[in-house]
Each structure stands twice: as C-alpha cells, then as structure tokens.
Amino acid sequence: MKNAGKILILSVSLAIGSAAVLSPVGTSQVEASSTVKFSKKSYISTTNVNIRSGPSTKYSKVITVPKGKTVTSGEKRGSWYKVSYTYTSKGKKVSKTGWVSGSYIRTASTSTVKFAKTSYQTTSGLTMRTGASSKNKKVITIPKGKSVTSAEKKGNWYKVSYTYSSKGKNVTKTGWVDRGLKEYYRYSTTKGTNYYTKKQSNLHSTPDTKKKEVYKIPINYKLTSTQKVINSIGQTWYRASYKGKNYYIYAGSVSTKPTITETAIAAKTHLIKAKVSLRKTADSSSSVVGEVPSGKILYPTHKVSNGWYKLSYGGKTGYIAGSSLQEVRTGDPLSSRSGYQFIDLRKKSTVTATQINNYIASYVKSTGKTSILTGKGQVIINAGNKYGVNALYLAAHAIHESAYGTSQISLGKNNLFGFKAYDSSPYISAARFSSVDKNIEYIAQEMKTTYLNPSNWRHKGAYLGFSTKSMSNARIDTRSEGMNFYYASDPYWGKGIAAHMGRIMSYNSSHYTNVSPNTTIPAVPSLPSGSDVFPVDIQAVANKEMKLTNSRGSTAITKSIQKGTKFTLLEKTNDFWVKINVGGMIYWTKSIDFVFYKQYMSVKNLGRSISTSKLSVRQSANTSSTVVGTLYLNNYVHLILKKDGTLTMDSTKTWYQVKLSDGKIGWVSSKYIVRELQ
C-alpha cells in the first residue's frame, strides 16, 4: 500500500474588483489627533473594507480586506484603528499594515470555540504556549511540517496536541499556538474494492462535505475504489469513478456487500419445488421458524434483493430462497375444493333444457350474434342421459369452447367443443361434424370413454379439475388433475367451465351428495367422416422428410419427399390424413403432426374468410370497385402468388389478389382474411 500525504490549504482570497467596498461618510477628517495604544486585540471585518496608509479616507488604499476576515490592532486614533492583516498569496504568508474605520470592524470573540477534532500540519516552526497569548509561557517549539490535532480555538489561537519521540518513547505536549496550521488529509492507494451504497448517497468533489454534493446515487449502487482518504477530522472516504470522473464517497455510506432490501410484489402464485425451511431472515444461516412442504402453492408478499422471498405458511411468516420456488399459473382455487370444479361429472344433473336455453338466449340478445346452440338444451340433456354424463357440465363445456355457439370453429364445422383443435392451427385441425346434434352426442360419448373412464390413460379424475403451468407453459404434473390435465392447455379451463355451470344453475352440494355416479362405459365412438377441401393450386413446401402412400389409410410407403420439395395441398381429413399433389401425382400422407405443423410444411397462399357477413370480392383494390364474387365466413380462398413466391397485394398492402373457385380474379380486404398454415 502506498501512503502519500496531501494538504488542503485554507487560504484567504483577495476580494478586489467587483465587490463593493464601503468608506464611512464624514470620516475624511481625523476625529482626534491623539493616538491611543492598548493591548493587542483581534477584530473581524463586517464588510469589504479598505486599509489605508493613514487614519482618513484621504490616504491611499493599501489593500481591501474581505468581509469576515480577522485583523489585529493595538492602536487607535479617533474612530480609526491601526491594523495588521495577514493573508496567503502564491503559497506564502503576506502581512499588510494600515488604518481602517472602526465603523467596519467588530471585536472578535475571545471565548473558546470547540469543534470536531481536526488534524493539522505546521507551516513553519511554531511556539507552543501554556495559554492563548504570546505572554504565556513557552512549552515547546514544534518544527515545520509536523502533525498536530486540535478541537478548540480562542481567537486566532488553537489548542493543540503534539506527539513526538524522545529517547525512544512517545511524548505528547498540549498547549496553544498562534496560526501557522493547515488541515491535513492522508491519502493511500488500495487494492481495487467494490462498494455498495447502503442508502441514497452523495458523491463529492473532495473527501469532505465542505462543498455541496455533485451527485446523488441510489441504494445498492456499485462503485469500485482504489484510493482511501482520511480527512482532517478523521473521516474515511473512498475515491471512485462515476460517469468517467473521480469523486469521493463517505465510508459510512457504503458496504462491501449489497444492502438487503425488500420490495412488495403483486400477488402471484408460486410453487414450492421441494420441502424447504422457512427462516426468520433472508439468510440460510438464519433461525428456522417453520417448514413448507413440497408442492404447496403460495403467494409471496415481498421479493428480497438477494433473491429470497417473504411469505406466510401455517401461521408463520418468514423467508425462503428463490431457488426453492417458481412462479406458476394455476387453476387450483387453493382455498376450497367444493363447487362444480370438483363434482363427479358422471353424476346426473337436475338442470332443465329451459335453464340452458335461457342462458344462451341471454347472450345472443345482449350481443346480437348468431348461435348454433340456440334451442339445443334438450339435445344436450338427452346426450348426457344417454351416456351417463352430467348435462349441466356438457352444456357449459360447449358454451365455454364455442363462445356460446358463435365461434368460427362452431359455425364453420359444427364443432362446439374445439375437438381436435390444436393451438398451432385451431380451425384447420379441428374435426368437422355434419350437424350440431351429432357433435353434442359424439362428445358426450367420447368424454365418457376417455376422460371420465378410470381405465383410460387420459383419466386424471372424473371432474373438471385444473392444471398448473410454469411461466414457459410447461405443465407441472404433480399440481394438475382432472380433465384439465390433458384436455386443455389453459390452466383455468376447468374453472371457466365451472363458472358457466354456476351461472346456469347455482351450485348446491345436496344435489350430488346422495347421487351415485354412472360408471357404465360405452363403446369408443367412431370419428365421423369429414374433411377440409382446399381451393385449387394451394402451394406448399416440405420442411422435413414426409412419407407418402397411394391411398388414404394405407401403410405401404410409395414415395418419400425431402425437405424443400414443393407440392400442392388438396385436402385434410378429420383423422389427419392429408392429400397432396407432387409432380402431377396424387398421394396421401399422415406424416404431418398438426400440433407442430410448421416442422413439416409451410403453405404459401391459403386464406380463409373471417368476415361474419358476406365478403365482396372486387375487380380492383378499393371498395367502390365492381363486385365480381362473394366469400362467406370460413370459406377458403386461393391467394395469388407473384413469380418470386410472395403474395400479390396492392400498393397499400391492405388488399389481397385472389382466385375464386369459378376462376375469376379479384381483390379482397386483407383485414377479413386470415392466412392458414403459413
């Protein structure tokens, strides 16, 4: 470590020029001709005042003494005092003698002033005396450049302590010295150390508070220091760089470790990943106040700056490490397991067709939308009774999945339950049914043979239940149950359906207490025949190898196409066979997993109308152009490609050029067209 002494010199600046200097009115004549001498005293200038060569304003100016400076005098003539004024110029002490009017000086206080213990260095050899006067007895002479400390002052005299070595021993003398001192700061180079502010802190241009702070920096701000300073009053400061410049921060404002702070957080569900101790403070060495079992879902109230969380469990409040829990989304109501979300869906409901129909009709009336569920209450009850499925659940399931029978999938495919609709391509992947009634009966039978069948792999409880998902949407199996486990990716799916059930018919536990579940398992229903037939010349490209057969359902591989192969998309069936044209030849494939269809193919020009009213196809790309054709909700349409393989659009990029089934070419607004399988 290097130590280097640096001195902060307290000097007096000359106030000459712009500062106003006052001369007393009517003092051009000496008030008395006799000179009076008295014991030397100290005086303080009350304003900027001129020292003159004689006791009158007629005499020339010697120097201007700034306001608040000390002068000494032992002689007076009339109202004028003969004074001596000492100041520093170019590092040297300079003394001037002359006369000033008594109107602009006052007697300096002779009382003792105490202040914080301060280190000084002598600027010349100083005589230490037993009292604050040159008349007092000499104690010792302190050589130039020696360090002394003082915490008391009387006029211009400082009471100091001086320690020196004599005959191998340290000797300390205490007494009074007259001026000749300058404050002493001790600087030392240190190994680079990181410090963190313990609160909002100030940065200064010097290692003291004599000047206003330059910057305020926030709590836990990291600074790196390579210099330590002990200033004249014994405070430790550190030099650190901030915004490209060096500043000083008080050691008491920083720590080598970040300050632990707590921030209140919004109520969010967190899963305890493994059994963990609940500790008194956010530290692994803190005392244990309780234990939290694995799998519990809790609501932390605060996050701690060191990564810990504050929470309550079992009547105890404490802290656990952030590595012990993870934020999740869950449909688990946590507080209670009573209600429709947890009833056995194999138990019969007393709901009536009128209650179901009225609930749907109320939605239709308030929105003005068309619903294919209108008047289907009895169809739902009949299907539920036939297969031993709770009809209230069946109605709520259909309502929830189809937006009361108004969704595009329900209107376009008579599919009220989103059956086989995958998030990646919901409309195309969804199964197509010949009628609403057949769809309702099929789903009642399907649910009973799978999700409500204890022997089926999809069975995770014969109730709606819930799922729990990580923030990356991965299901947490140990915290997921019921139909919601497999049926829906939405962790709140079960809760949503239960809410519809409660609005159709208020929950009453007595309706299910003495009711036995229907445990009869019907035959697995056959998937209805149905398919999506696409417009002519829908262009696609393979994204990976695909196995092809000559006919639907065949296991004999006729051909394989590789990544990059172009083909025409023709048809997709309910059981996910896809008909394509490769090089003028027709093939079928079941290689495409529609959950991840983008891994298998990209379709360039398949559009679908999402307009709820008929969509006009116009001759030109504007609404005033002649209508050449019409598209209806969910109609597929061929989007015309340019030679470079991109879609043909108008200059505003808001209209698509399309080719209709009758071969006509026209334009449709892009806001009513959704691109499929792109």
C-alpha positions in Angstrom: 0.0 0.0 0.0 1.3 3.4 -0.9 0.7 6.3 1.5 1.0 9.9 0.3 0.2 13.0 2.3 -1.7 15.7 0.6 -2.6 19.1 2.1 -5.8 21.0 1.8 -4.7 24.6 2.4 -7.1 27.0 4.0 -6.2 30.3 2.4 -7.6 33.8 2.1 -8.6 35.1 -1.3 -8.3 38.7 -2.2 -11.7 40.3 -2.9 -10.6 43.0 -5.2 -12.7 44.4 -8.1 -16.3 43.7 -8.3 -17.1 43.5 -4.6 -18.5 46.8 -3.1 -16.1 48.5 -0.7 -17.6 50.9 1.8 -16.0 54.1 3.2 -17.7 55.8 6.1 -19.4 59.2 5.5 -17.8 62.1 7.3 -14.5 60.4 8.2 -12.3 62.4 5.9 -11.1 64.3 9.0 -9.4 62.6 11.9 -11.8 62.8 14.9 -8.9 63.2 17.4 -5.3 64.0 16.8 -4.0 61.9 19.8 -3.1 58.2 19.4 -4.3 55.8 22.0 -2.4 52.5 22.4 -4.0 49.4 24.1 -3.5 45.6 24.4 -3.5 43.9 21.1 -6.9 42.6 20.1 -8.4 40.8 17.2 -11.2 42.3 15.1 -13.5 40.9 12.3 -14.3 42.9 9.2 -18.1 43.4 8.9 -18.0 44.2 5.2 -15.3 44.6 2.4 -13.2 47.4 3.9 -10.2 49.3 2.6 -7.0 49.5 4.7 -5.4 53.0 4.1 -2.0 54.4 4.7 -3.3 56.9 7.3 -6.4 57.4 9.5 -8.5 59.1 6.9 -10.2 58.4 3.6 -7.8 60.9 2.1 -5.0 58.4 2.4 -4.2 55.9 -0.3 -5.6 52.4 -0.2 -3.2 49.7 0.9 -5.4 46.7 0.4 -9.1 45.6 0.6 -9.9 43.2 3.4 -12.8 40.9 2.6 -15.8 40.6 4.9 -15.4 38.2 7.8 -11.6 38.3 7.9 -9.5 38.8 11.0 -7.2 41.8 11.6 -5.3 42.7 14.8 -4.9 46.2 16.4 -3.2 47.7 19.4 -3.5 51.4 18.4 -6.4 53.8 17.7 -6.7 57.4 16.6 -10.2 58.8 16.8 -12.5 56.3 15.2 -9.7 54.8 13.1 -7.7 51.7 14.1 -4.2 50.8 13.0 -4.5 47.1 12.0 -2.4 44.2 10.7 -3.9 41.8 8.2 -2.2 38.6 7.1 -3.3 36.5 4.1 -1.9 33.9 1.7 -0.6 34.8 -1.7 1.0 32.3 -4.1 1.5 29.9 -1.2 3.2 32.5 1.1 2.0 34.5 4.1 1.8 38.2 3.4 1.1 40.9 6.1 -0.2 44.4 5.5 -0.5 47.2 8.0 -2.6 50.3 7.8 -5.7 52.1 9.1 -9.4 51.2 8.9 -12.5 52.9 10.2 -14.0 51.4 13.4 -17.4 51.5 11.7 -16.5 48.4 9.7 -14.8 46.1 12.2 -16.1 44.5 15.4 -14.2 42.9 18.2 -13.5 39.2 17.7 -15.0 36.9 20.2 -12.4 35.9 22.8 -14.5 32.9 24.0 -13.3 29.4 23.4 -14.8 27.7 20.4 -14.9 23.9 20.3 -15.1 21.9 17.1 -14.6 18.4 15.7 -11.1 17.1 16.4 -9.1 18.0 13.3 -5.6 17.1 12.1 -3.3 19.9 11.0 0.3 20.3 9.8 2.5 23.2 10.8 3.6 25.5 8.0 6.6 26.9 10.0 8.2 26.4 13.3 5.6 27.2 16.0 6.0 28.0 19.6 3.5 26.2 21.8 2.4 28.2 24.9 0.6 27.5 28.1 -2.2 29.9 27.1 -3.8 31.7 24.2 -1.4 34.6 24.3 2.2 35.4 23.4 2.6 36.4 27.0 2.1 32.9 28.2 5.0 30.6 29.0 6.6 28.6 26.2 6.0 24.8 26.3 7.9 23.6 23.2 8.8 24.6 19.7 7.0 22.5 17.1 9.1 22.1 13.9 7.7 22.9 10.4 5.8 20.0 8.8 4.8 18.3 11.9 1.3 16.9 12.6 -0.9 18.2 15.5 -4.5 17.8 16.4 -6.9 20.4 17.7 -10.6 20.6 18.8 -10.5 24.1 20.5 -9.9 27.6 19.3 -9.7 31.0 21.0 -9.5 33.9 18.6 -6.5 33.1 16.4 -5.1 30.7 18.8 -5.5 26.9 18.6 -5.2 24.5 21.5 -3.2 21.6 20.0 -1.7 18.3 21.0 1.7 17.4 19.5 3.2 13.9 19.9 6.9 13.4 19.2 9.6 10.8 20.0 12.2 11.4 22.7 14.7 8.8 23.8 12.7 6.0 22.2 9.4 7.0 23.8 6.4 8.9 22.5 5.8 12.2 24.3 2.7 14.3 24.0 2.5 18.0 24.7 -0.6 20.1 24.8 -0.7 23.9 24.5 -1.6 26.9 22.4 -0.2 28.1 19.0 -1.0 31.2 17.0 -2.0 30.2 13.4 0.6 28.6 11.2 -1.6 25.5 10.7 -3.1 23.8 7.6 -5.5 20.9 7.5 -4.0 17.5 6.8 -5.5 14.8 4.6 -3.9 11.3 4.5 -4.3 9.5 1.1 -3.4 5.9 0.4 -3.6 3.6 -2.6 -5.6 0.4 -2.1 -6.4 -2.8 -3.9 -9.5 -2.3 -6.1 -12.5 -2.9 -3.9 -16.2 -2.9 -4.8 -18.5 -1.0 -2.5 -22.3 -0.7 -2.5 -24.3 2.2 -1.2 -26.3 1.4 1.9 -28.9 4.1 1.1 -29.2 7.1 -1.3 -25.7 8.6 -1.0 -23.8 11.7 -2.1 -20.7 12.0 -4.2 -18.4 14.9 -3.5 -15.5 16.5 -5.4 -13.3 16.4 -2.3 -13.2 13.9 0.6 -15.3 16.1 2.9 -18.6 18.0 3.0 -17.2 21.5 2.6 -18.8 21.7 -0.8 -22.2 20.7 -2.0 -22.5 17.2 -3.3 -22.0 16.7 -7.1 -24.3 13.7 -7.5 -26.8 11.6 -5.5 -26.7 7.9 -6.3 -29.3 5.3 -5.3 -29.1 2.5 -2.8 -27.0 -0.6 -3.8 -25.2 1.3 -6.5 -21.8 -0.4 -7.1 -18.6 1.7 -7.0 -15.0 0.5 -7.3 -12.3 2.3 -5.3 -8.5 2.2 -5.4 -7.9 5.1 -3.0 -8.7 5.7 0.6 -8.6 9.1 2.3 -8.7 10.0 6.0 -9.5 13.7 6.1 -8.5 16.3 8.7 -11.4 15.4 11.0 -10.7 11.7 10.8 -13.4 10.7 8.4 -12.7 7.9 5.9 -13.6 8.5 2.3 -13.2 6.4 -0.8 -12.4 7.7 -4.3 -14.4 6.1 -7.1 -15.1 6.8 -10.7 -18.6 7.9 -11.7 -19.6 9.0 -15.2 -16.0 9.0 -16.3 -14.7 11.2 -13.4 -13.3 10.6 -9.9 -15.4 11.6 -6.9 -15.4 10.8 -3.2 -17.9 9.0 -1.1 -18.1 8.8 2.7 -17.1 5.3 4.0 -20.1 5.3 6.3 -22.4 5.4 3.2 -21.1 2.2 1.7 -20.5 -1.5 2.4 -18.6 -4.3 0.7 -21.9 -6.2 0.4 -25.2 -5.0 -1.2 -27.8 -3.8 1.2 -30.7 -6.3 1.6 -33.9 -4.6 0.6 -37.5 -5.9 0.3 -39.9 -4.9 -2.4 -43.6 -5.6 -2.1 -44.8 -7.7 -5.1 -48.2 -8.3 -6.6 -50.0 -11.5 -5.5 -48.7 -14.2 -7.8 -48.8 -17.9 -7.3 -45.5 -19.7 -6.6 -44.9 -23.4 -6.3 -42.6 -24.8 -3.6 -40.4 -27.2 -5.6 -39.1 -29.2 -2.6 -39.5 -29.2 1.2 -37.9 -26.1 2.5 -37.2 -24.3 5.8 -39.0 -21.0 6.4 -36.4 -18.8 8.0 -36.6 -15.7 10.2 -34.5 -13.6 7.9 -33.4 -13.8 4.2 -30.3 -15.8 5.0 -29.6 -19.5 5.0 -27.9 -19.2 8.4 -31.0 -17.6 10.0 -33.1 -19.5 12.5 -35.9 -21.7 11.2 -39.4 -20.6 12.1 -41.3 -23.4 10.1 -41.2 -25.9 7.3 -43.1 -25.6 3.9 -43.9 -29.0 2.2 -43.1 -29.7 -1.4 -45.9 -28.9 -3.9 -47.5 -26.2 -1.9 -48.7 -23.1 -3.9 -48.3 -19.9 -2.0 -48.4 -16.1 -2.6 -45.1 -14.4 -1.6 -45.7 -10.8 -0.5 -42.1 -9.5 -0.9 -39.1 -10.2 -3.0 -35.7 -9.6 -1.3 -32.8 -8.1 -3.2 -30.7 -11.2 -2.6 -33.2 -13.4 -4.4 -35.2 -14.6 -1.4 -38.9 -14.3 -0.9 -41.1 -13.4 2.1 -44.2 -15.4 2.6 -46.5 -16.9 5.2 -47.4 -20.5 5.7 -49.1 -22.3 8.7 -49.5 -19.1 10.6 -45.8 -18.3 10.3 -44.1 -15.6 8.3 -40.6 -15.9 7.1 -38.2 -16.2 4.1 -37.2 -18.9 1.6 -34.5 -18.8 -1.1 -35.7 -18.1 -4.6 -34.3 -21.4 -5.8 -36.8 -23.2 -3.7 -39.9 -21.9 -5.6 -41.0 -21.0 -9.1 -43.8 -18.7 -10.4 -46.7 -20.6 -11.9 -50.2 -20.2 -13.3 -52.7 -22.4 -11.8 -56.5 -23.0 -11.9 -56.4 -24.5 -8.4 -58.7 -22.4 -6.3 -56.4 -23.2 -3.3 -58.8 -22.1 -0.7 -61.6 -24.6 -1.3 -62.4 -27.7 -3.3 -66.2 -27.5 -3.1 -68.2 -26.5 -6.2 -68.7 -27.5 -9.8 -65.0 -27.7 -10.5 -64.7 -30.8 -8.4 -68.0 -32.7 -8.7 -68.1 -36.1 -10.3 -69.2 -35.5 -13.8 -70.7 -39.0 -14.0 -73.4 -37.8 -11.6 -76.7 -36.7 -13.2 -77.7 -33.0 -13.0 -81.2 -31.7 -12.4 -80.7 -28.9 -14.9 -83.6 -28.3 -17.4 -83.5 -27.5 -21.1 -85.1 -24.2 -20.3 -82.3 -23.2 -18.0 -79.7 -24.0 -20.6 -81.7 -22.3 -23.4 -82.3 -19.2 -21.4 -78.6 -18.8 -20.6 -77.7 -19.0 -24.3 -80.5 -16.7 -25.4 -79.5 -14.1 -22.9 -76.0 -13.9 -24.5 -77.5 -13.8 -28.0 -79.8 -11.0 -27.1 -77.0 -8.9 -25.5 -74.5 -9.4 -28.3 -76.7 -9.7 -31.4 -74.7 -12.7 -32.6 -76.0 -15.8 -34.2 -75.5 -19.0 -32.1 -75.9 -22.6 -33.4 -76.5 -23.6 -29.8 -79.8 -21.8 -29.7 -82.6 -24.1 -28.6 -80.2 -27.1 -28.1 -80.8 -27.5 -24.3 -82.8 -30.7 -24.7 -80.3 -32.2 -27.2 -77.6 -31.7 -24.6 -79.7 -33.3 -21.8 -80.6 -36.3 -24.0 -76.9 -36.9 -24.8 -75.9 -36.6 -21.2 -78.6 -39.0 -20.0 -77.7 -41.5 -22.8 -74.1 -41.8 -21.9 -74.1 -41.0 -18.2 -72.5 -37.6 -18.4 -73.6 -34.6 -16.3 -75.7 -32.5 -18.7 -75.0 -29.2 -17.0 -71.3 -29.8 -17.5 -71.9 -30.8 -21.1 -73.8 -27.6 -21.8 -71.2 -25.4 -20.0 -68.3 -27.2 -21.9 -70.0 -26.5 -25.3 -70.7 -22.9 -24.3 -67.1 -22.3 -23.0 -65.3 -23.8 -26.0 -67.6 -22.2 -28.6 -68.3 -18.8 -27.2 -72.0 -19.7 -26.7 -72.1 -21.3 -30.1 -70.7 -18.3 -32.0 -67.1 -19.2 -32.6 -65.6 -19.7 -36.1 -65.0 -23.4 -35.5 -68.5 -24.0 -34.2 -70.1 -22.1 -37.1 -67.8 -23.5 -39.8 -67.5 -27.1 -38.6 -70.5 -27.7 -36.2 -67.7 -28.4 -33.6 -68.8 -26.9 -30.3 -66.1 -28.4 -28.2 -62.9 -27.4 -30.0 -62.5 -31.1 -30.6 -59.1 -31.9 -32.1 -58.4 -28.1 -32.5 -54.7 -27.5 -31.8 -53.3 -24.2 -30.8 -50.9 -24.0 -33.7 -53.7 -24.3 -36.3 -57.1 -24.4 -34.5 -59.5 -24.1 -37.4 -57.9 -26.5 -39.9 -57.0 -29.1 -37.3 -60.5 -29.1 -35.7 -62.8 -32.0 -36.6 -65.7 -31.3 -38.9 -69.2 -32.6 -38.0 -72.3 -33.0 -40.2 -74.6 -31.4 -37.6 -74.6 -29.8 -34.1 -76.7 -32.6 -32.7 -74.2 -35.2 -33.8 -71.3 -33.2 -32.4 -73.0 -33.0 -29.0 -73.8 -36.7 -28.9 -70.3 -37.6 -30.1 -68.6 -35.6 -27.4 -70.8 -37.0 -24.6 -69.8 -40.5 -25.7 -66.1 -39.5 -26.2 -65.8 -37.9 -22.8 -67.3 -40.9 -21.0 -65.0 -43.4 -22.8 -61.8 -41.4 -22.2 -61.5 -38.6 -19.6 -64.3 -40.0 -17.4 -63.1 -43.6 -17.7 -60.8 -44.7 -14.9 -59.2 -47.3 -17.3 -58.3 -44.7 -20.0 -54.8 -43.1 -20.0 -56.5 -39.6 -20.2 -58.3 -40.1 -16.9 -56.9 -37.9 -14.1 -60.1 -37.7 -12.1 -63.8 -37.6 -13.2 -64.1 -33.9 -12.6 -63.1 -30.7 -14.3 -60.1 -30.0 -12.1 -57.2 -27.7 -13.1 -53.7 -27.6 -14.4 -50.6 -25.8 -13.2 -48.2 -24.3 -15.7 -44.7 -22.8 -15.5 -44.2 -19.4 -17.0 -42.8 -21.2 -20.1 -46.2 -23.0 -20.3 -44.9 -26.4 -19.3 -47.4 -28.5 -17.3 -46.5 -29.3 -13.8 -48.0 -32.8 -13.4 -47.8 -33.0 -9.6 -50.1 -29.9 -9.4 -52.5 -30.8 -12.3 -55.6 -33.0 -12.1 -59.0 -33.8 -13.5 -60.0 -33.3 -17.2 -57.9 -30.1 -17.3 -54.8 -32.2 -17.0 -54.9 -33.3 -20.7 -58.0 -31.7 -22.3 -56.9 -28.1 -22.4 -53.6 -26.1 -22.4 -55.4 -23.3 -20.4 -54.8 -24.0 -16.7 -58.0 -22.2 -15.9 -60.1 -24.3 -18.3 -61.9 -26.2 -15.5 -62.5 -23.1 -13.5 -64.1 -21.4 -16.6 -66.5 -24.2 -17.3 -67.5 -24.4 -13.6 -68.3 -20.7 -13.7 -70.7 -21.3 -16.6 -72.3 -24.1 -14.7 -72.9 -21.9 -11.7 -74.5 -19.2 -13.8 -76.9 -21.6 -15.5 -77.8 -23.2 -12.2 -76.5 -22.3 -8.7 -74.4 -24.9 -7.0 -76.0 -26.9 -4.3 -73.9 -29.7 -2.8 -77.1 -31.6 -1.8 -77.9 -32.1 -5.5 -74.9 -34.5 -5.6 -74.5 -35.9 -2.1 -76.7 -38.9 -2.5 -76.3 -39.4 -6.2 -74.3 -42.4 -7.5 -72.1 -41.9 -10.5 -72.9 -43.7 -13.7 -69.9 -46.0 -14.2 -71.1 -47.6 -17.5 -68.5 -47.2 -20.2 -69.9 -47.1 -23.7 -68.1 -48.1 -26.9 -65.5 -45.7 -28.2 -67.3 -43.6 -30.8 -66.1 -43.7 -34.4 -64.6 -40.5 -35.7 -67.1 -39.0 -38.1 -66.0 -38.7 -41.7 -65.3 -35.2 -42.6 -62.6 -33.2 -44.3 -61.4 -29.8 -45.3 -61.1 -29.5 -49.1 -58.8 -26.7 -50.2 -59.0 -24.4 -53.3 -57.1 -25.3 -56.4 -53.4 -24.6 -56.6 -52.6 -24.1 -52.9 -48.8 -24.2 -52.9 -46.7 -25.7 -50.1 -43.1 -26.8 -49.4 -41.9 -29.6 -47.2 -39.8 -28.7 -44.1 -38.7 -32.2 -43.4 -38.9 -35.7 -45.0 -42.5 -36.9 -45.5 -43.7 -40.5 -46.2 -46.3 -40.8 -48.9 -48.8 -43.5 -49.8 -51.1 -44.1 -52.8 -54.3 -44.1 -50.8 -55.7 -42.9 -47.5 -55.2 -45.4 -44.7 -52.6 -47.4 -46.5 -49.4 -48.4 -44.6 -47.4 -49.1 -47.8 -45.0 -46.2 -48.4 -45.0 -45.3 -52.1 -42.7 -42.3 -52.0 -40.7 -40.1 -49.7 -40.3 -36.4 -50.3 -37.4 -34.4 -48.8 -37.1 -31.0 -47.2 -37.6 -28.3 -49.8 -39.9 -30.3 -52.1 -42.8 -28.3 -53.4 -46.3 -29.7 -53.6 -49.9 -28.7 -53.8 -52.2 -29.1 -50.7 -55.5 -30.6 -51.6 -57.4 -31.9 -48.5 -57.1 -32.7 -44.8 -59.4 -35.3 -43.1 -60.8 -35.5 -39.6 -58.2 -38.3 -38.8 -55.4 -36.1 -40.1 -54.7 -37.8 -43.4 -53.5 -35.1 -45.9 -54.0 -35.4 -49.7 -51.3 -33.7 -51.8 -50.1 -33.4 -55.4 -46.4 -33.9 -56.1 -45.2 -33.6 -59.6 -48.7 -34.2 -61.0 -49.3 -37.3 -59.0 -51.8 -37.7 -56.1 -50.6 -39.0 -52.8 -51.7 -39.3 -49.2 -49.6 -38.8 -46.0 -50.1 -39.0 -42.3 -46.6 -37.7 -41.6 -47.8 -34.2 -40.6 -48.4 -33.7 -36.9 -50.7 -30.7 -36.8 -49.6 -29.8 -33.2 -46.3 -28.9 -34.8 -47.2 -28.5 -38.4 -44.5 -25.9 -39.1 -41.9 -28.6 -38.6 -43.4 -30.4 -41.6 -44.6 -27.9 -44.1 -45.2 -24.2 -44.9 -48.2 -23.2 -47.0 -47.7 -20.1 -49.1 -51.1 -19.0 -50.3 -54.1 -20.4 -48.3 -56.5 -17.8 -47.0 -59.8 -18.1 -45.0 -62.6 -15.5 -44.7 -63.3 -14.4 -41.2 -66.0 -11.9 -42.1 -69.2 -12.6 -40.2 -71.2 -11.1 -43.1 -70.7 -11.8 -46.8 -67.3 -10.5 -48.1 -67.3 -8.8 -51.5 -64.6 -9.7 -53.9 -63.9 -6.7 -56.1 -62.5 -6.1 -59.5 -60.0 -3.6 -58.2 -58.4 -3.0 -54.8 -61.0 -0.5 -53.5 -64.5 -0.5 -52.0 -66.0 1.4 -54.9 -64.9 -1.2 -57.5 -67.3 -3.7 -59.1 -68.1 -6.8 -57.1 -67.1 -10.0 -59.1 -67.8 -12.6 -56.4 -68.6 -13.3 -52.7 -66.9 -15.1 -49.9 -68.7 -16.3 -46.7 -67.4 -16.9 -43.2 -64.8 -19.7 -43.1 -64.6 -20.0 -46.9 -61.1 -21.0 -48.0 -59.6 -18.9 -50.8 -56.6 -19.0 -53.1 -54.3 -16.1 -52.6 -52.5 -15.3 -55.9 -48.7 -15.5 -55.8 -46.2 -13.4 -57.7 -43.3 -15.0 -59.6 -41.0 -14.5 -56.7 -43.3 -16.6 -54.4 -44.7 -13.7 -52.4 -48.4 -12.8 -52.2 -49.9 -10.3 -54.7 -51.1 -7.2 -52.8 -51.9 -3.6 -53.7 -49.6 -0.7 -53.1 -51.0 -0.1 -49.7 -50.5 -3.7 -48.6 -54.1 -3.9 -47.4 -55.7 -5.9 -50.2 -55.0 -9.5 -51.5 -55.5 -10.6 -55.0 -57.5 -13.8 -55.0 -58.7 -16.5 -57.4 -62.2 -17.8 -56.9 -63.5 -21.3 -57.4 -65.1 -20.3 -60.7 -61.7 -19.0 -61.9 -62.5 -15.3 -61.5 -59.7 -13.0 -60.3 -60.5 -10.2 -57.8 -59.4 -8.4 -54.7 -60.4 -8.6 -51.0 -59.5 -6.5 -48.0 -56.7 -8.3 -46.0 -58.4 -7.4 -42.7 -61.1 -10.0 -43.4 -58.7 -12.8 -44.5 -56.5 -14.9 -42.2 -53.6 -16.9 -43.7 -53.6 -20.6 -42.7 -50.7 -23.0 -42.2 -48.1 -20.4 -43.3 
